[in-house]
Amino acid sequence: QVSIVQVVIWIPILQIQNVIHIAVLLVHQIIQMTTKVHIKKQMKRGYIFLLISSVLLLLTNCRSKESILEEAPLIDIAGYENNTIDCSQFISDIDTLLLSVDSTCYVSQIQDFCMNDSCIYILDKDKSVFVFNSLTGELKNSINKIGRGRSEYLDPKSISEFEGCVYILDFGGRCVLEYDAELNFLDRIKIKFTAIDFMKVDDGFLFYNLTATDKLKRIVHTDNKGNVLNSFASSQLNINTILTERIFCSSGNDGFYISEPVSDIIQEWKDDTVDVAFKFDWENKNDITASKTSELITKNGINILYSLVSSKYVLTQFLGKDFILSNIYNRDDKTSVSGMVDTHLSYPFGPMKITGKSLIGIYESCDNKNLIMVKYNLLD
């Protein structure tokens, strides 16, 4: 027989769908208590107060989560077929910068990049890391440290910059490597799970955990030494349906956002909680579950790849039947437009990052030797 103390202990960890069962169980327990003469009145009142308070707290939390989802702005992805979006609808001007690569090195396909006011850091598919001057485009340094040593990595997946330091997530080594602004090695931070993406935050890191469990969930918050502080979202994840390795985005002062693979929501991490910030809808939207990526397009018609969030706009890249298309949502007037963005440049519109009020993309130059950084400055 379940005791009152056990019920109280269980309450914080039970799922929302069990609320009715909890209420019935608690009422039954209270009735039993009132029939037992040997229980002191004071103890009886204390138990009843604790039980009722716990149920009310749980119900309040349930309503809070539901209301957050209900109140989240809806981004409607519609009218994208054969539609062209002139970039002047959301972009004020475009800056370009030639990133010069000397004859001693070669930048392969870009895996990830990050930047600050003075430097651009690029991680490529050949596991090399490059640092360029963000004002002149001059190459300042590069490293390629593959191995199992303390200052080496096996399979770098993501790169992040924070207050003058650079961090690289090593997927194969299950660690984060820390460097100074010139890519001199500083430290190696071990983690106890396999992560595909991460982001440096004030008090540590956010990781996207590929080996999620009920105990350690998909979004993991650690301190600066890799010790787990909290985790969020359920453990359900099918890695066969991951269409992109870019999960996190932040434009600086506008929050930290999470665009999970095969998801119809954007979440925001704030005050060490994760809540729904935006939700998507589109015509013929079906069940987004699938066993592999080839089933997603058949089931859904479109598939969300990633989103970049600024104080005024939400840019979402999604895969249509034939092309990668864009949705631009205006947070002020709550309207959006979908289609292929025309920037009047020879480079396709495909920003991978957002910094401040600018979307950033990096492309191969026409000579296939150097790189071009394109900065799409957003309208106020």
N, C-alpha and C positions, 0 to 999 in steps of 0.2 A: 504493500500500500504506500502511495506517495505521501510523504510528509509535507507539512506547510513550509518548513525550512527549505526542502528540496525544490518546491515550486518556486519560491522566491529566488533561489540561486539560478534556476533555469531561465527565468523570465528574460534577462538581457540577451540571451543567445538564441532564443527561439525565433523562427522565421515569421514573417508578417502573416502568412496564411494560417498560422496556428492561433491567432488571437482569440477567435471564438472558442476554440477548444480550451484555451487558458481560462477564459472567463467562466466556462461551465465547470471546469475543474476547481477553480477557486471558490465558486459558490458552494459546490459540494463540500469542500473542506471547511468552509465557514459554518455550514449547517451542522457538520459533524462536531465542530468545536462547541457549538452552543448547547449540544446535548450531553457534554461531558462535564459533570459537576466538579471534578477534581482540578479543573483548570481555573486558575485564579482570574478574577474579572480584569485586573490590571493587565495581565499577560494576554488575555483574550483581546482586549481593546488594542493593545500594541500590535498583535499579529494582524488583526483586521485592518488597522490603519496602514500597516506596511504593505499588505496585500493589495488594498485598494489603490494606494499611491503608486505601486509598481505597475498595475494594470493601466491606470490613467497615463502614466509616463510612456508606456509602450504604445498605447493608442494614440497619444499625441505625436510620438515619433512617426508612427505609420501615416497619420494624416499629413504630417510635415513633408515626408518624402513624396507622397502622392500629389500634394499641392504644388511642390517644386516642379515636378514633371508636368503637371497640368498648366502651370503658369509660364513655363519656359517658352520663349519666342519660337514660332514655327517658321522654318525656312522651306518654302515651297519650290521644289525644282520642277519647273514646267516650261513648255515652249522652247526647249533647247534645240529641237530638230531643225536643221537648216537655218539657225538663227546666228547672226553675227553681232557681237557686242563691240561697239566702238569704245576704245579704252578711255576716251575723254569723259565717259559717264562716271568714272570713279578715280581716274588718274589725272593729276595736274600736269606733270611733266616726267620725262624719263632721262636718267643719267646713265652713261656707260663709262666703263673703265677697263683699259687693256691690262691684263695681268700677264706680265712678261716672264716667260720661262726660258732659262738659258739652255745652251746646247748640252749641258752635263746631266740634265734630268728631263723627265717626261711625265706629264700628268695624264693618267688614264681616266676612265669614266669616273665621275664624281660619286662617291658614296654618301658624303655628308659635308657640311661646312658650317662655320659660325664666324662671327665678326664682332669687333668693337670699334671705337672711334679711330683707332690707329692701325689695326691689323685685320686681315682676312685669313682664316685658317681653313684649309681644304684637306679632307681625307679622301683618298681615291680608292678604287677597287683593287689596286695593286698593293694596298696596305701602306702607302706612303703618306706622310703628312707634310704640308707646305704652309709657310707663312709668308704673306704678301703685305706690303705697305698699302693700306687702304686709301691713301691719298695719291700716291705715284704709281701703284701697280707693280712696283719692283719686288722681285723675289728676295726675301731676307734669309730664309733658311729652309731646310727640308730634312726629314728623318725617315728611315725605313728600318725599324728595329724589330724584326721578326725573330722570335725565339721564346725560350722558357725562363730567361733570366729575369731578375727583379725589375730591370728597366726595359724589358722587351714585352711584346704582345703577340698573340697568336692570330686573332681574327677581329680586328677593330671594326666596330659597326657604327659608332656615333661619336660626335665631338661636340664639346660645350665649352664656353668661355665664361669666366666669372671673376670680376675684380682683378684683372691682370694675370690670372692663371688659366691654363688650358687643361681640359679633362678629356680623356679618351676612354670609351667603354670597350673593353676587350671581351667579346662574346665567348671566345674559346677559352680564355684564361679565367673567366668569371671574376673580373676585377676592373677597377678604374685606375688609370695611370694619370698622375698629375705632373704638369710641366709649368715652367715659367713662361713669360710672354715670348721668349726667343726659342722655345721648345727644348730647353734644358730640363732633364728629368729631375723631379722633386720627390715623388712618393708613389707607392703602390698600395691601393686600397682594395682589400679582398671583400667579395660578397659571397653569400652562401646559396645563391640561386642563379639561374641563367636568364639574362636580360638581353632584349634585342634593341631597346632604346632607353635613353635616360636624359635627365636635365639637371643641371646644378641649380639649387635653390639656396636661400639664405643660410639655413641651418643644416644642409646636407645635400641629398640627392632624391630625385624621383626616378624610379625604374619601372619598365614594363616587363613583368615577370612571365617568362614562357613556361615555367614549371610550377604554375600556381596550384595551391591546395586550399582546402577549407581554412587552414591555419594561416597560410601566407598567400594572400590573394594577388590579383593581377597587377594592381598599382601598389608599389612598395615605396614607402618613405623611410630613408635611413639618415643617420647622422653623418658627419664628415669622415668617420672611420668605418662606415659600412654597417654599423649596428642598426637593426630594424627598429624603427620608432612606431610605425603603423602600416597597415595595408588596407586596401579598398577594393571594391567590386568583387563579384563572385569568382570562383575558380574555373568556371566554364570557359574554355578557349580551344578552338580547333585551329592549330597552326597551319593546316593545309589550305585554309581560306585567307591567309594573310596576303594582301595585295601590295602592301607597302611596309617599310620598316620605320617610317616616320610617324610617331605617336604623339609626341609632345610639341607644343609651341608656346612661345611667349614673346610679346613685343616689347617687354620691358616693364612698364608700369601698369599694364592692362591685364595682369593676371597670368596664370598658368593653365593652359587648356589641353585637353586630352581627346584625341580623335582615334578611337580604337578601330581595328580592322573589322569590316563587315558590321558596322553599327549605324543606327539611324539617329544617334544623338552626339552632341559635343558636351563633354563634362568639364567642369572647372574645379581645380584644386585650390582651396582657400581655407585658411585657419585650420589646416590639417583635416579637412573633410573634402569629400568629392561629391558634387551635386550636378544635376543636369543644367547646363547653361543654354543650350539650343537643341531643338529637335527638327528632324527632316521629314518631309512628306513628298511623294511624287506619284504620278499616275500609275496604276497597276502595281502598286507596292505590295509585295507578297512577303511570305515568311523569309527572313534573311538567313535562316539556317541552311547550311549546305555542307557536304562532305569534302568538296574540293572547289577550287576557283572556277573551273569550267562550268560548274552548275550555277554559279551566282548570276551570271548574265542571263542565262536561260530563265531563271526564276524571277529575277528582279527587274530586268530591263536596263537598269543602271546600277552602278556600285560606287559608293563613296570611297575615295582614296585617302584624302587628308584635308584638313582645314587650317587656315591661318586667320587669327582673330586680332583685330585692332580695336581701338576705342570706338570707331565708327562703322567699320565694315567687317564682314565675315566672308572670306574667300574660300570656296570649297571646290576642289578638283574632283571630278567624278568620271568614271569610265562609262561611256555610252556603248552603243553597238559597234561603232567603228573608230571612235576617236576619244581622246581625253578632252573633256569639256570643263567649263567653269560655271559656277554660280556665285554671284556677288550680291550679298545681303546687306542692305543699309539698316543699321541698328536704330537710326533716328526716326525714319518714317516707316520702318518695318516692311519694306518692299524688297523684292529681289528680281534679278534677271539672270537667265541661263543661256548658254550657247558657247560659241568659239570667240575668244577675245582677239580683236584685231588691234595690234600695237603699231602698225605701219613700219615694223622692223623686219629684218630677214630672219630673226630668231623667233621660234614659237613661244607663246606665252606660257611659262611654266615655273613661276617662282616657287622656291622650296622653303624659304624662310621669311620671317617678318621681323623688322627691327624698327622700333619707334613707329613712325607713320609711313614706312616704306616696305614694299615687297621686294625681295632680292632673289634673282636668278643668276646662275653662272653657266655659260655656254662655251663650246669650242669656237675659236675664231675661224675666219674663212681660210686661213693658211694651215689650220689643224695643228699648229705648233703652240700657240698661246691660248689664253682664255679671255673671255669677255664677261665682266660683271655688269649686269643690268639692274638698275635701281628704279623701280616703279614708285614714284612718290604719290601717295594717296591724297585725294581732295580733302579739305577740311570740312 
